[in-house]
Amino acid sequence: MTPTSLIGGHVSVAGGLATGGLKYMADIGAEMIQVFVTNPRGWALNDGKPDEDAKLAESGVPAFIHVPYLVNFGSPNAETLANSIAVVRHALRRGVETGAKGVVVHTGSAVTQGRDAALRQLHDNLLPLLDTIPDDGPDLLLEPMAGQGAMLCATVQDLEPYLDALDRHPRACVCLDTCHAFAAGHDLAAEGGVKETFDALHAIAPGRLKLIHANDSKDVCGAKKDRHENIGAGHIGAGAFAELMRHPAVAGVPICIETPGKAPQHAEDITLLKKLRDG
């Protein structure tokens, strides 16, 4: 029997990581959640509240942590690199404390330095963090970007040298964002586009796909613009998401929306994805 992919979303944690997060989860009909444990647009770290951590861990809800957007292991700026190391180390620890399944990190940009130098920097600074993850801790989920600027990883094919730079560490896994992939040039809306993309992902990183960010796209394929749209309302279209859920590489992989709007719109997106999955 094919494992079912749980469908959920990135949730608000106003009122507490578990108290607020699980309430939002119920409000939108989610089966799994993704959360921030720090300000997504800053470097400040916090220890959280042990009772909230325990409540989330004991809930049994599959949860994922997304690190702040500023993290960039390819940056030539020493301060950015040091902060990135600290933030990811913190998120991995918080993942253990909350029972999270994975910690999502953007794959970053070389900015002004060469790609090879940035990948060496990735090897030297992210690989040691992967070695610190305990057996029962979260995987680190690498999320390819939309391809703008000097991004180190945007297409599925870019994952090959990226994972190689991390010595194919067993805890280096993948979170694929459908909007990012579409923006980077994977035409998920075209006939056979979903199959081609996920066949390639499975060939390059077999068994490493641990989370999908399900987002439609406000822009056309290859635009290299990271602008999310509600499911079925963008250029990817609902049919591609139905096809995605039938691909063998996606079986049992949680699917998480990061779409525009508030709880009512998020509930609509999750309801639609469940219909596509179950229909």
C-alpha positions as CSV (number, residue, x, y, z in Angstrom):
1,M,0.0,0.0,0.0
2,T,1.4,3.4,-1.0
3,P,2.0,5.7,2.0
4,T,-0.2,8.8,2.2
5,S,1.3,12.2,2.1
6,L,0.1,14.4,5.0
7,I,-1.1,17.9,3.9
8,G,-0.6,20.9,6.1
9,G,0.8,24.4,6.2
10,H,3.1,26.9,7.7
11,V,1.3,28.1,10.8
12,S,1.1,31.1,13.1
13,V,2.6,30.5,16.5
14,A,1.0,33.6,18.1
15,G,0.0,32.5,21.6
16,G,2.8,29.9,21.9
17,L,4.7,27.4,19.7
18,A,2.3,24.6,20.5
19,T,-0.7,26.4,21.8
20,G,-0.9,28.8,18.9
21,G,0.5,26.5,16.3
22,L,-1.8,23.6,17.0
23,K,-4.8,25.9,17.1
24,Y,-3.9,27.3,13.7
25,M,-3.4,23.8,12.5
26,A,-6.9,22.9,13.5
27,D,-8.4,26.1,12.0
28,I,-7.0,25.3,8.6
29,G,-7.5,21.5,8.7
30,A,-3.8,20.7,8.5
31,E,-2.3,17.3,9.1
32,M,1.2,18.5,9.6
33,I,2.8,21.9,10.4
34,Q,5.8,24.1,9.7
35,V,6.9,26.8,12.1
36,F,9.4,29.5,12.8
37,V,11.1,29.3,16.2
38,T,12.8,32.7,15.8
39,N,12.1,35.9,13.9
40,P,12.3,34.8,10.2
41,R,13.9,38.2,9.2
42,G,16.5,38.5,11.9
43,W,19.4,36.9,13.7
44,A,18.1,36.9,17.3
45,L,17.8,33.5,18.9
46,N,15.6,32.5,21.8
47,D,15.3,29.3,23.9
48,G,11.6,28.9,23.7
49,K,9.4,27.7,26.5
50,P,9.9,24.1,27.8
51,D,6.2,23.5,28.4
52,E,5.4,24.6,24.8
53,D,8.2,22.5,23.4
54,A,7.0,19.4,25.3
55,K,3.4,20.0,24.3
56,L,4.4,20.1,20.6
57,A,6.7,17.1,20.9
58,E,4.0,15.1,22.8
59,S,1.2,16.0,20.3
60,G,2.6,13.6,17.8
61,V,2.0,16.1,15.0
62,P,4.7,16.0,12.3
63,A,6.4,19.3,12.6
64,F,9.1,21.1,10.7
65,I,11.2,24.2,11.5
66,H,12.0,26.8,8.9
67,V,15.2,28.8,9.7
68,P,15.3,32.6,9.1
69,Y,15.6,33.8,5.5
70,L,18.9,35.6,6.2
71,V,20.9,32.3,6.5
72,N,23.4,32.0,3.7
73,F,26.4,29.5,3.9
74,G,27.7,30.8,0.6
75,S,28.0,34.4,1.7
76,P,31.5,36.0,1.4
77,N,30.5,38.2,4.4
78,A,32.2,36.7,7.6
79,E,29.5,38.1,9.9
80,T,26.7,36.6,7.8
81,L,28.4,33.2,7.7
82,A,29.0,33.2,11.5
83,N,25.4,34.2,12.1
84,S,24.2,31.5,9.7
85,I,26.2,28.8,11.6
86,A,24.7,30.0,14.9
87,V,21.1,30.1,13.6
88,V,21.2,26.6,12.1
89,R,22.9,25.1,15.1
90,H,20.2,26.7,17.2
91,A,17.4,25.5,14.9
92,L,18.7,21.9,15.0
93,R,18.8,22.0,18.8
94,R,15.2,23.4,18.9
95,G,14.3,20.6,16.5
96,V,15.4,18.0,19.0
97,E,13.5,19.8,21.8
98,T,10.3,20.1,19.9
99,G,10.4,16.6,18.2
100,A,10.6,18.2,14.8
101,K,11.1,15.9,11.8
102,G,13.2,18.4,9.9
103,V,14.8,21.8,9.7
104,V,14.4,23.7,6.4
105,V,17.3,25.9,5.2
106,H,17.5,27.9,2.0
107,T,20.5,26.8,-0.2
108,G,21.9,30.3,-0.4
109,S,23.9,32.4,-2.8
110,A,27.5,33.0,-3.7
111,V,26.7,36.7,-3.8
112,T,30.0,38.2,-5.1
113,Q,32.4,35.3,-4.8
114,G,32.9,32.4,-7.2
115,R,30.6,29.4,-7.1
116,D,33.4,26.9,-6.3
117,A,34.6,29.1,-3.4
118,A,31.1,29.2,-2.0
119,L,30.7,25.5,-2.2
120,R,34.0,24.9,-0.4
121,Q,32.7,27.3,2.2
122,L,29.5,25.3,2.4
123,H,31.5,22.1,2.9
124,D,33.7,23.7,5.7
125,N,30.9,25.2,7.7
126,L,27.7,23.3,7.1
127,L,29.1,19.7,7.1
128,P,30.3,20.0,10.8
129,L,26.7,20.9,11.8
130,L,25.3,17.8,10.1
131,D,27.7,15.7,12.1
132,T,26.1,17.1,15.3
133,I,22.6,15.8,14.6
134,P,21.7,13.0,17.0
135,D,20.1,9.8,15.7
136,D,16.7,10.9,16.9
137,G,17.1,14.5,15.8
138,P,15.7,16.3,12.7
139,D,17.2,16.0,9.2
140,L,18.5,19.2,7.6
141,L,16.3,19.9,4.6
142,L,18.0,21.9,1.8
143,E,15.5,24.1,-0.1
144,P,16.6,25.1,-3.7
145,M,15.8,28.6,-4.6
146,A,14.1,30.4,-7.5
147,G,17.3,31.0,-9.4
148,Q,17.7,34.8,-9.1
149,G,21.2,36.2,-8.8
150,A,24.1,34.0,-7.8
151,M,22.0,31.3,-6.2
152,L,24.0,28.1,-5.5
153,C,21.1,25.8,-6.0
154,A,17.9,26.4,-8.0
155,T,17.2,23.5,-10.4
156,V,17.0,19.9,-9.3
157,Q,20.3,19.3,-11.2
158,D,22.0,21.9,-9.0
159,L,21.4,19.6,-6.1
160,E,24.0,17.2,-7.4
161,P,27.1,19.5,-6.8
162,Y,25.5,20.9,-3.7
163,L,25.0,17.5,-2.0
164,D,28.5,16.5,-3.3
165,A,29.9,19.5,-1.4
166,L,28.3,18.1,1.7
167,D,29.9,14.7,1.0
168,R,26.4,13.3,0.5
169,H,25.9,13.3,4.3
170,P,23.0,11.1,5.3
171,R,21.3,13.9,7.2
172,A,21.4,16.3,4.2
173,C,18.0,15.9,2.7
174,V,15.7,18.0,0.4
175,C,12.7,20.2,0.7
176,L,11.4,21.0,-2.8
177,D,9.3,24.2,-3.3
178,T,7.1,23.9,-6.3
179,C,7.1,27.7,-6.9
180,H,10.9,27.8,-6.7
181,A,11.3,24.9,-9.1
182,F,8.8,26.4,-11.6
183,A,10.6,29.8,-11.3
184,A,14.0,28.1,-11.9
185,G,12.7,26.5,-15.1
186,H,11.1,23.2,-14.3
187,D,7.8,23.5,-16.2
188,L,5.5,21.6,-13.8
189,A,2.5,22.8,-15.8
190,A,3.6,21.2,-19.1
191,E,2.6,17.7,-20.0
192,G,5.1,15.4,-18.4
193,G,6.8,18.2,-16.5
194,V,6.0,16.9,-13.0
195,K,7.2,13.4,-13.9
196,E,10.4,14.7,-15.5
197,T,11.2,16.9,-12.5
198,F,10.6,14.3,-9.8
199,D,12.3,11.5,-11.9
200,A,15.4,13.7,-12.0
201,L,15.2,14.5,-8.3
202,H,14.9,10.8,-7.5
203,A,17.9,10.0,-9.7
204,I,20.1,12.7,-8.1
205,A,19.0,12.4,-4.5
206,P,17.2,9.0,-4.1
207,G,15.3,8.9,-0.8
208,R,16.3,12.4,0.3
209,L,13.0,14.2,-0.5
210,K,11.5,14.8,3.0
211,L,9.2,17.7,2.5
212,I,7.4,19.6,-0.3
213,H,6.4,23.2,-0.2
214,A,3.3,23.3,-2.3
215,N,2.9,26.8,-3.7
216,D,1.5,28.0,-7.0
217,S,3.3,30.7,-8.9
218,K,2.3,34.3,-9.7
219,D,4.9,34.3,-12.5
220,V,5.6,32.2,-15.5
221,C,8.0,29.3,-15.7
222,G,11.6,30.4,-15.7
223,A,10.9,33.9,-14.4
224,K,13.3,33.4,-11.5
225,K,10.8,35.2,-9.3
226,D,9.8,33.7,-5.9
227,R,6.2,34.9,-5.7
228,H,3.8,32.4,-4.3
229,E,0.1,32.1,-5.3
230,N,-2.8,30.1,-3.9
231,I,-3.2,26.5,-5.2
232,G,-4.8,26.5,-8.6
233,A,-4.8,30.3,-9.0
234,G,-1.3,30.6,-10.5
235,H,0.7,29.5,-13.5
236,I,1.3,26.0,-12.2
237,G,-2.3,25.0,-11.8
238,A,-4.2,22.4,-9.7
239,G,-3.6,19.6,-12.2
240,A,0.2,19.6,-11.6
241,F,-0.4,19.2,-7.9
242,A,-2.6,16.2,-8.5
243,E,0.1,14.7,-10.7
244,L,2.8,15.4,-8.2
245,M,0.9,13.4,-5.5
246,R,0.8,10.4,-7.8
247,H,4.6,10.3,-8.3
248,P,6.4,7.5,-6.5
249,A,9.1,9.8,-5.2
250,V,6.4,11.8,-3.3
251,A,4.7,8.8,-1.6
252,G,4.5,9.5,2.1
253,V,6.3,12.9,1.8
254,P,4.5,15.7,3.8
255,I,3.2,18.5,1.7
256,C,3.1,22.0,3.2
257,I,1.5,25.2,1.8
258,E,3.2,28.6,2.2
259,T,0.5,30.4,0.2
260,P,-0.8,34.0,0.5
261,G,-3.6,35.0,2.8
262,K,-4.8,34.1,6.3
263,A,-6.6,31.1,7.8
264,P,-9.6,31.0,5.4
265,Q,-7.4,31.0,2.3
266,H,-5.0,28.5,3.8
267,A,-8.0,26.2,4.7
268,E,-9.2,26.4,1.1
269,D,-5.8,25.5,-0.3
270,I,-5.5,22.5,2.1
271,T,-9.0,21.4,1.3
272,L,-8.2,21.5,-2.5
273,L,-4.9,19.6,-2.0
274,K,-6.7,16.9,0.0
275,K,-9.3,16.5,-2.8
276,L,-6.5,16.2,-5.3
277,R,-4.8,13.6,-3.1
278,D,-7.9,11.6,-2.2
279,G,-9.7,11.9,-5.5
